[in-house]
Amino acid sequence: MEDTVTEAVRKQYEAYSYPPPIEDAEKFLRKWGPLTCDPKFAGIQLWPEGRPRQDLRILCAGCGSSQAPLIALNNPDCSVLGIDLSETSLAHSNRLRDRHGLANLELRQMSLLDVGELNRSFDLIICTGVLHHLPNPDAGLKALAEVLDPSGSMAIMLYGKTGRAGVYLLQDILRRLGAGQNAEGLAMARELLKFVPSHHYLISTTGKLPNDLAEDAGIVDMLLHPQDRAYSVPEIMEFVETAGLIFFGWSDNALYCADRFLSGEMLERVLALPAAEQWAVIDNLTVLNSRHDFFVRKPHNMRFLTRFDTDDFLSYVPLVRSGVRLAGDVNSLILTRASLEGEVVTPISKSDALLLEQADGKKSIAQILSHSLSTGGEPEQRTNFARAVFERMWRSGHLLFGRSNS
Ligand SMILES: C[S@@+](CC[C@H](N)C(=O)[O-])C[C@H]1O[C@@H](n2cnc3c(N)ncnc32)[C@H](O)[C@@H]1O
């Protein structure tokens, strides 16, 4: 029996399927590349120790109109189950399944709260943009945790509190005006948007209205949603812990990277805090994050958490994230790449660059150091130099880390 909030959420996504359906999944992947939660893209972020198996069993929980077919198409060796409340979104997904002949994709209309009834377990669970719409998100994450294989990984996206402050102010106005999810409510929302001043939180970080507000379904999803909450960084940590899971890292550290937004004494102060505190500070300071994309796992995988405060980091296998470019000249080198909210630019020294050149996704840091002629000095000095460089590159998200089993 559906509760009234879940019924309202289902009805919304049946009337206003979101994200907007796509016609051709192949064209979409060619244009945009894989989704950031795709195991082909997020590989070592999900399993630094290597995939548990090639034929991953993947669950897209709250798959919407296209996510499950996109994952199935890009991962033909894997089986993908997409579940969603919305018949309309599933129908769009089904059309893509037929169009691309995706025999590895199964779709079911059901709540993710009931996923345990399937008596199946999954190596990868993707749940992006869904749990924050549940009346009880904790119950949702727990239901998913129960069907996650012990060596499995989960990719989650939750709304961010700081970047969505303006959204909630507008939602509040529209609620007071009695705007419903219908043509009249949409017209009211469009009319209201004309009066939003440029200094409003909805606009101030990017200088323009969010792209989603161009379409009816986007307006409904953002401004007329019956059930929607957002998270601060500490709330995410608590959310994950309450479900008995381990926070395993952000999809892109650059959005939480103290070095990008601070300098001098303030940077030193913030870097002295534990990592999760640093991320909370930067999220509060930049107010950039309207979404948080991150990975979680079961506690027994804790030994794979990235950390640099012990010499364990020497066994990490660094890999340069795709899209990172080395630019500048010998006197001022920079690493640069595009992120969700703009270019990430990190100045580096020539000795940093020589070390990073060897980050090929095959050699461990210990192997890099034993081969490297560039970092002279005593072994302890070399280790500490490498620790500082690799940690800084991890903080900026330019490097990802696998684990060597040797
Ligand atoms: C914003 S869309 C996100 C779709 C997809 N995950 C993506 O990132 O493209 C949210 C989806 O979650 C679904 N949903 C909401 N609550 C759900 C629940 N309890 N069980 C299953 N699906 C749910 C909605 O029907 C909707 O299709």
The ligand as an ORCA input file, in Angstrom:
! r2SCAN-3c Opt
* xyz 0 1
  C      14.692     12.914    -10.667
  S      14.314     11.350    -11.279
  C      15.942     10.618    -11.410
  C      15.997      9.518    -12.424
  C      17.351      8.841    -12.613
  N      17.851      8.232    -11.415
  C      18.384      9.806    -13.155
  O      19.296     10.191    -12.424
  O      18.246     10.155    -14.332
  C      13.653     10.532     -9.858
  C      13.022      9.196    -10.181
  O      12.866      8.448     -8.966
  C      11.644      7.755     -9.008
  N      11.248      7.421     -7.626
  C      10.904      8.263     -6.629
  N      10.634      7.570     -5.507
  C      10.827      6.268     -5.801
  C      10.714      5.058     -5.061
  N      10.308      5.040     -3.784
  N      10.986      3.890     -5.682
  C      11.363      3.864     -6.994
  N      11.484      4.984     -7.749
  C      11.215      6.164     -7.158
  C      10.713      8.716     -9.708
  O       9.582      8.081    -10.254
  C      11.639      9.310    -10.779
  O      11.590      8.597    -11.987
*
